[in-house]
Amino acid sequence: MNNKMSTKEQLLAVFLVFPLSFILSGLVIRYGWNNILTTLDGVPSITLAQAIGLDILVSYIIVSGGRKENDYDFGELLSKVIGTPIITFVLLWLVTLFL
């Protein structure tokens, strides 16, 4: 089975899926930062733009596994982009219940 994305799927990934990924991840990072880290003294809240910048920086520093991005088919990429931030958000929300 060929897992390579077609040109149309690659364009959708670049112009729709990746920006969606940055925004969702930024929202999750901002939520976690503002609801968990700000409970410590002296840690200020961050904006969505700062959270997205932090996400891009951490993504650049930490390369995920040995799997290249073009090894994903479009459905798998879309589920990773949407599923990972949602699962992380739910876990952070559970943590905030105990603060």
N, C-alpha and C positions, 0 to 999 in steps of 0.2 A: 504494500500500500504506500502510495506517495504522500508524504506528509508536508510537502512543500506547498506554500500558499501561492495562489495565482496572483497576477499583477494587480487585479482589482482588490483582492483581499490584503495585499501588501499596502496599497494606498489607503484602504480603510484603517489598517492597523496604524499607519503613520499619522494620519490626519484625524482619526476619531478615537481609536482605542488607547493610544499612548497619552494623549492629552487627558482623556477620561481617567486613566490610571494615575496621572500626576495629581489631578484634582481630588479623586477619592482618597489616595494615600495622604495627601496634604490635609484633608479633613480629619482623617483618623489620627494623624500625628498631632494636629492642633488639639483635638479632643483629649488625647492622652496626655499631652504636655500641660494643657490648661486645667485639667481636672485631677491630675496626679502629681506632677512635678511642682505646681504652684502651691501645693500644701506645705512644701518646704519653705523655710524663711529665706527671703531674698531672691527667689526665682520668679522672674516676671512672666506674664502671659505672652503668647506669640500670636501673630496674625496668620491668615491663610497663606499669604505670599511667603512669609518666613518659613512656614511648615513645608510648603512645596519646595523651597530652596534647600531646606534641611533634608528632605526626601531625595532630591536629586544628588546632593553631596554624598549622602550615605550610600545611595545606589551606585555612585561612581566608585567609592572606596571599596565597597564590598561587592565583588563580582559573584553572581549566583552560580554555583556548581560548575560542571564542565560542559553543560548543555548550552548550545548557542541558541540565540533567540529565533533564528530562522529554522530551527528544528521543530518548532511548534506548528501544528495546523491552526487554522483560524479559530475554530471552536475552542480548542484547548487554550489558546492565547487569551481569548475573550473571557473564558471561565477563570483563568488565573488573575486577570486584571480586575475583574469584579469580585471574585470570591475571596481572594486574599485580604483586601481591605475590609470587607464585611466581617470575616471571621476575626480579624484583629480588632475591629471596633467592638464586636460582641465581647471578646475577652477583656478589653480595656474597660468596657462598661461594667462587667462583672467585678473587676477590681475596684472600681469607684463605689460600688455598693458597700464595700467593707471599709471605706475611709471615714 
